[in-house]
Each structure stands twice: as structure tokens, then as C-alpha cells.
Amino acid sequence: MVEDGDLYRLTIYDLSLDDSGQYICRAKNSIGEAFAAVSIKVGEQTTVTESAPYFIQKPTSIRVIMGEDAMFKCIVQGSPPLSVNWEKDGRHLGGRSESNRIQIETQGEKNALKIQSTRLVDSGTYTCRAENPLGATSAAAALVVDTPDSYSPGGTRHAIDTDSKEIRKTDLTSADSLISTAYTSMEGRSKLGLSLSLDYERAASLTAKSFRGDGEPKPEIVWKKDGEVILEGRRHIIYEDEQENFVLKILFCKQVDNGLYTCTASNLAGQTYSSINRYHSGGKVNGVSVRCSDERRNPRVGHDWT
């Protein structure tokens, strides 16, 4: 115990579990007595585990009618604290120039992106990215905005042509454990078009096909899964076939291959992309294809099951 004027201190060094209990300080003189009590509980030492970010809940693809609100939600954990950002088609969201219709909310591990009064131009691929000093992770989902007169609960065929953007989409749903949604957007007056297909046997393949006008340069193709660029490897093969289709082939598909695949084609004439959400729970699927074509070159948009 240390006396410092009118202050008396009791210091306990190298605390242990046995030091837990009630401590009483008593003061007494010829006039009377006073005391004060304090309880101390010594707990076991806890270790804070550091980890790179990981998703507890990933954002899911949604479909709304124009004018409705849309919201993506995700839960991501990691330590040290995370930095979480949202992107649309690879463009960062949340800057000062962002529309006041778009709100980003963060509450602890919960993150949300809300789009109020959706418009057709809001359709696209939205990616949530989280990072800390130990690593980074991302998850992507698609938003499809329908006009009231074009929506149908089954499949849909929909086309919009304006001076600045052309939007195409084909939705395909099956009870046979496979769900696919394809979305295509064209920026500018480009004559680029995309066709996506899924073929399930011992391998899965996604195919992007380019329609080029006379004198227009060959497009650059970039493949992504859940917002991350796909690199060639033992199971991922990227090539151009004899028909000038750009092909991503995934060999010996696994559950981990489920996700949102996006193919982007760009040249001096403009840029177009198409996304397809691949979900397969493991049942037998002989084959499925989804085609989204430029109607100025090919008016047919359809889907086939085999």
C-alpha cells in the first residue's frame, strides 16, 4: 500500500484468478469510522484471432419493376477492422458525384446497398469488396430492372434501345436443380454482342460471341467470377474457337464453381457485358444454353434444353 498525502493506493501486480474478490478500504479516527468497498473479477486471458475478411452472407441477385426500391445485403467478418466498398460494373460507388438515390449503410458486420426508385440504367452487376491488412474478398450479384409492361413471372424476353444504352436479358429457371439468369448491357452504339451458354456434362463452358461490323476492331474479352478476374489454370481454359467465339471452359465442375460469371467485350466502338448466375446443386443436367444476341444482327433471343 502506498500513501500519497490524503490518497492511499493498493496496487496488485501480476494479477491471477485468485485475486478476484471484494476489497475494502477502512478509515478510522477518534470521531468515527468510514469505509469503501470495490469488487474485482479477474478473468482468463483472451486471445484476439486475426483473420482476413470472409462472408457470412453474400449479396444475392434480385429483380424489380422500374420505380421499386432494390437492396443488396451482406455480412462480412474479419479482424483487424474491415474496409467495405461497393461497385457497379467495376465502378466504385459512394463518391460525392453519386446519385442521392443510392445509399450505402454499414452497421457492424452488416452492410447494405439501397437503390431507391430504380431505373433501367441501374441494371448491372454489383460487387461488395472487403479488405483489411491480412487480405481481401468480394462477392457479386446482379440487379435486373423490368418495365411494368415487360415483366412476366416465368421467363422473359426484354429489349430496350436508346441513344446511350441497349439492354438485353434472358432469364431461365428450372426445377431440375439449375438456376441461370443472363443479363447483357451495351454502352454506346457498339455493334458488339454477347452470347452466353452453359453446357453440363463432364465440363461446363461459357461462351461469348462477338458480332463485329465492317472495319470495327476485334474486341478485348475479360472473364470474371463474382467480380474477380478469372485466370487460366488446370480447370479453367480460355480460348477463341474457329467460329471466333470467345470461350471460358471450366473442367470437372464443383459446387465452388457456382457464382455470377461476367464476360466483358470492349473495343473503340464501345463496351458490352453479359452476366450469368450459375447455380447447380448437384443433380444430373444433360445440358442448357442461354443466348443473348444483338437483334440488329440477329433478332432471335431464346433458350434451349437438351
Secondary structure, DSSP 4 states (H G I P E B T S, - for coil): -EEETTEEE----S--GGG-EEEEEEEE-SS-EEEEEEEE-PPPP--PPPEEEEEEE----EEEETTS-EEEEEEEEEES--EEEEEETTEE--STTS-TTEEEEEETTEEEEEESS--GGG-EEEEEEEEETTEEEEEEEEEEEE-TTT--SS-EEEEEE-SSEEEEEEEEE-SSSEEEEEEEEEETT-------EE--SSEEEEEEE----TTPPPPEEEEEETTEE----SSEEEEE-TTSEEEEEEES--GGG-EEEEEEEEETTEEEEEEEEEEE-S-----EEE----TTT-----EEE-
